[in-house]
């Protein structure tokens, strides 16, 4: 069965990041696949492939973990992870909050920064090969995609007119989601109680 989990994990990684890297570096001209398919069809295909890849990699990872332990992380690493997850959650909320706040304008691409912080946080606390591959892949993608958007001149939220209400809502909702994740969702979704001793 381990072979099946490995296949699902690596096939999911390939499909999930393949679609994301393609989107990051795809042509934006009139001959691009997105234009030829039409934007709704392109996004539908992209979403479907991404979802299938995500489900496969999460299932494979969950069934494998811990896969080939590299070392036992010190207990204090979980505190660093939990501390880093708070700004990550606030940034995820800020990426979609309306009205947009000063935080979103300053960061420009808050979702990408959130992904990088989330991946780094989980690398700090998970010292097995499967985790190293999974969270390392997300961290590398976050760095590469940030370089890609900068090269194509995508200023993200840099040009928006910010509203402090967006920042207050992002912090409040992000904090609420953070607490919900710690006390309920992380165990329900991932099967790991982050508060366990």
C-alpha positions in Angstrom: 0.0 0.0 0.0 2.9 2.4 0.7 3.7 2.4 -3.1 0.1 3.6 -3.8 0.5 6.4 -1.3 3.8 7.4 -2.7 2.4 7.4 -6.3 -0.6 9.5 -5.1 1.7 11.9 -3.3 4.2 12.5 -6.1 1.6 12.5 -8.9 -0.4 15.0 -6.8 2.7 17.2 -6.4 3.4 17.0 -10.1 -0.1 17.9 -11.1 -0.7 20.6 -8.5 2.6 22.4 -9.1 2.6 21.7 -12.8 -0.6 23.7 -13.2 0.7 26.5 -10.9 4.1 26.8 -12.6 2.4 26.8 -16.0 0.1 29.6 -15.0 3.1 31.5 -13.5 5.1 31.4 -16.7 2.4 31.0 -19.4 2.3 33.3 -22.3 0.0 36.3 -21.9 -0.4 37.1 -25.7 -3.3 36.5 -28.0 -2.0 33.0 -29.0 -1.9 31.7 -25.4 -3.9 28.7 -24.3 -6.1 30.8 -22.1 -7.1 33.0 -25.0 -7.6 30.0 -27.4 -9.7 28.1 -24.8 -11.5 31.1 -23.5 -11.0 32.3 -20.0 -13.9 30.4 -18.3 -12.8 27.1 -19.9 -9.2 27.7 -19.1 -9.9 28.5 -15.5 -12.3 25.5 -15.3 -9.6 23.2 -16.5 -6.9 24.7 -14.3 -9.2 24.5 -11.2 -10.1 20.9 -11.9 -6.5 19.7 -12.4 -5.3 21.7 -9.4 -8.0 20.2 -7.2 -7.3 16.7 -8.3 -3.6 17.2 -7.7 -4.2 18.8 -4.3 -6.5 16.0 -3.1 -4.0 13.4 -4.3 -1.0 15.0 -2.6 -2.8 15.6 0.6 -4.1 12.0 0.7 -0.8 10.5 -0.1 1.0 12.7 2.4 -1.5 11.9 5.1 -1.1 8.2 4.6 2.7 8.3 4.4 3.4 10.7 7.3 5.8 10.3 9.0 7.6 9.0 5.9 11.4 8.4 6.5 12.0 10.5 9.7 15.2 12.5 9.3 15.4 13.6 13.0 13.2 14.4 15.9 12.5 18.2 16.0 13.0 19.8 19.4 9.8 20.6 21.3 10.3 24.4 21.0 10.0 24.3 17.2 6.2 23.9 17.5 6.1 27.3 19.3 7.9 28.9 16.3 5.5 27.3 13.9 2.5 28.5 15.9 3.9 32.0 16.1 4.5 32.1 12.3 1.0 30.9 11.5 -0.7 33.9 12.9 0.7 36.4 10.4 0.2 33.7 7.7 -3.5 33.6 8.5 -3.9 37.3 8.6 -2.2 37.6 5.2 -4.4 35.0 3.7 -7.5 36.9 4.8 -6.0 40.2 3.7 -5.5 38.8 0.2 -9.2 38.6 -0.3 -10.6 41.2 2.1 -12.8 44.0 0.8 -12.2 46.8 1.3 -8.5 46.2 0.9 -6.2 47.5 3.6 -2.8 49.1 3.9 -1.3 45.7 4.7 -2.4 44.3 1.3 -1.1 47.4 -0.5 2.3 47.2 1.2 2.8 43.5 0.7 1.4 43.6 -2.9 0.9 39.8 -3.0 -0.2 38.7 0.5 -1.3 35.2 -0.6 2.2 34.4 -1.9 3.8 35.7 1.3 1.3 33.7 3.4 2.2 30.5 1.5 5.9 31.1 2.1 5.4 31.7 5.8 3.1 28.7 6.1 5.6 26.4 4.4 8.5 27.7 6.4 6.6 27.3 9.6 5.7 23.7 8.8 9.3 22.8 7.7 10.5 24.0 11.1 8.3 21.6 13.0 8.2 18.5 10.6 11.5 16.7 10.2 10.6 13.8 7.9 11.2 13.4 4.2 7.6 13.6 3.1 7.2 16.9 5.0 10.5 18.2 3.6 9.3 17.5 0.1 5.8 18.8 0.6 6.5 22.1 2.5 9.8 22.6 0.6 7.9 22.5 -2.7 5.4 25.1 -1.5 8.2 27.4 -0.2 10.1 27.1 -3.5 7.0 27.8 -5.5 6.2 30.9 -3.4 9.7 32.3 -4.0 9.7 31.4 -7.7 6.1 32.7 -8.3 7.0 36.0 -6.6 9.9 36.4 -8.9 7.7 35.6 -11.9 5.0 38.2 -11.0 7.7 40.8 -10.5 9.3 40.1 -13.9 6.0 40.4 -15.7 5.3 43.7 -14.0 2.4 42.5 -11.9 2.2 45.1 -9.1 -0.6 43.2 -7.3 -2.3 45.4 -4.8 0.4 48.1 -4.9 -1.9 50.5 -6.8 -5.1 50.1 -4.7 -6.5 52.8 -2.5 -6.3 51.2 1.0 -8.8 51.5 3.8 -7.9 50.9 7.4 -11.1 49.0 7.8 -9.7 46.3 5.6 -6.7 45.9 8.0 -8.9 45.7 11.1 -11.1 43.1 9.5 -8.1 41.1 8.2 -6.6 41.0 11.7 -9.9 40.1 13.4 -10.9 37.4 10.9 -7.3 36.1 10.6 -7.0 35.8 14.4 -10.4 34.1 14.6 -9.4 31.6 11.9 -6.0 31.1 13.6 -7.7 30.2 16.9 -10.3 28.0 15.2 -7.4 26.2 13.4 -5.5 25.6 16.6 -8.4 24.5 18.8 -10.5 22.5 16.2 -9.8 22.5 12.5 -6.1 21.3 12.5 -7.1 18.1 14.3 -10.3 17.6 12.3 -8.7 18.2 8.9 -5.1 17.0 9.4 -5.4 14.7 12.3 -2.7 16.4 14.3 -3.5 18.2 17.6 -1.1 21.1 17.7 -1.8 21.6 21.4 -1.0 18.1 22.4 2.0 17.7 24.7 
